[in-house]
């Protein structure tokens, strides 16, 4: 007796197997997709956690210290010792950004030394005509009128002063340029007589070191101001001084400096003819009206602020008593305008 297999049963089994495989295949596909998503989420979370942890350690939005910035830079780029020192000077915040102030420091490092270092370097320069340390050691002269000025007697040593006088331009002692209130340096240069130690003196008073020393003592930053040098030689044949000499410097002048080159005193009497006098007012040259007297010989230097540039200071009135003879000097001014009257 032949047994008969039911086709429906076989069909049913095949259908069951097929229906079973589809869920299995979908299950593994879903599992793989899920693992991939979890992997992405986990990686993102790890980076976010590190970023958050870093910000939490250093403070939200607060800059990291220079040392921490260097460590971070070393880890990223493996920088050497020179780059490490550069990074430590800059500093980086938690977002890897430098502040505007740090950018300025970086710019200064690229272009050369910083401003403070530049000024310190200029103050260390040795000048040929005088010792700049004498200016740095000087003190402002106390006075009843609150004028800002200081006096350095013997700024130029006696031997150096004699050398300068040996090279002094004869044109400044002649009637050609004598008796002029201000003889421009360029007019003397045209004579071809500016040479030797006298030429060195003019170079020194135009140096950055001299400018910075004077400005620091008077409390004003003179870098960037216009410089003007004028020269004096003689008060003859006509005399200098008197009531007509009493004045206040032009408002464009911030600072005035005079260096007197006569070797000996101009006037041995008590009259002190030729010496610069700071005055209380413009009414007289009498002793009772004098604030201070500046010896106009022996390499003495005086520097003062113009009253218009000093809040609370009265007019820097000055003049001299009548004098006739050699009155050699170098005057230096720093002004706001190029004309520098």
C-alpha positions, 0 to 999 in steps of 0.5 A, a space after each residue: 500500500 503506497 503511502 501518500 505524502 500530503 503536498 500541503 504539509 510540505 508546502 506548509 513547512 517550506 512556508 514556515 522556514 521562509 517566514 522564519 528566516 525573514 525575521 532573523 535577517 531583519 534582526 541581524 540587520 537591525 542589530 548591526 545598525 544599532 551597534 553602528 549608531 551606538 559607536 557613533 554616539 559613544 565616540 561623539 560623547 567621548 570627544 564631548 566629555 573631554 572638551 567638557 572636562 577640559 573646560 570644567 578644569 580651567 573654567 568656562 570661557 576662562 583662559 588657560 595658563 601659559 604652561 597649560 597652553 604649552 603642554 597642549 601644544 606639545 601634545 598636538 604638534 610635538 613642538 621643540 623648546 624654542 616653540 614651547 617658550 614662544 607658546 608660553 608667552 602667548 597663552 591660549 584660552 579654552 577654545 584655542 583662541 588668543 586674546 587681542 592683547 596676546 595678539 599684540 605680544 605676538 606681533 611685537 615678537 615677530 617685528 622685534 623687541 617690545 616697546 618696553 624692551 626697546 626703551 630699556 635698550 635705548 637707555 643703555 646706549 653709551 653717548 659720546 658727549 655725556 653720561 646719560 646716567 646723570 640725567 636719570 639720577 637727577 631730581 625735579 627742582 621743588 618750587 613754589 610755582 609747581 613748575 616741572 623742571 630739573 637742572 644737571 650741573 656739569 652734564 658735560 665733563 670739563 675735558 669733553 667740554 673743551 673738546 667741543 669748544 675747540 670744534 665749535 662752529 666759528 659762524 655762530 660767533 660771527 655777526 652772520 649768525 650771532 644775535 639771532 634768538 634761534 639759529 636753525 641747525 640746518 643753517 649751521 650745517 650749510 657752513 660746513 663747520 659742524 664737525 668732530 665733538 660738536 657734531 657728536 653732541 648734536 647727534 647725542 641730543 637727537 638720540 632716542 636715549 636722550 629723548 627717553 631719559 628727559 621724557 621719563 624725568 619730566 613725566 611725558 612720553 616723547 616718542 613720536 613727537 617732533 624734534 627741533 635743535 637750535 643753536 646759540 653762539 654769541 650775544 654780540 655785538 648787541 647784548 641779549 636779555 633784559 625785560 624784552 627777553 621775558 617770555 613763555 615758550 610757544 604752545 606747540 613745545 611740550 619740552 624745552 632743553 638747554 645745554 650751556 657750553 661756555 667753559 667758565 661763568 659768564 658774569 663773575 658779579 652777583 648780577 649773574 648776567 646770561 643765566 636763565 631765570 625762571 620767574 613768578 611773573 613777567 613784571 621784573 627780573 629782580 631777585 624777589 621775582 626769581 623762582 630759580 637760576 640756571 648757571 649758563 656755563 660749565 656744561 649745565 643742562 636744564 629741561 622743563 615742561 611747557 605749562 600748557 602741557 601740564 595740568 595745574 602748572 602755571 606759566 613757565 615764564 623765563 628770561 635773562 638779565 642783560 648780557 654781552 659776550 659769548 653765550 654758547 648753547 644747544 637748545 632742543 625742543 619736542 613739539 606736536 607740530 613740525 614747525 615747532 615755533 
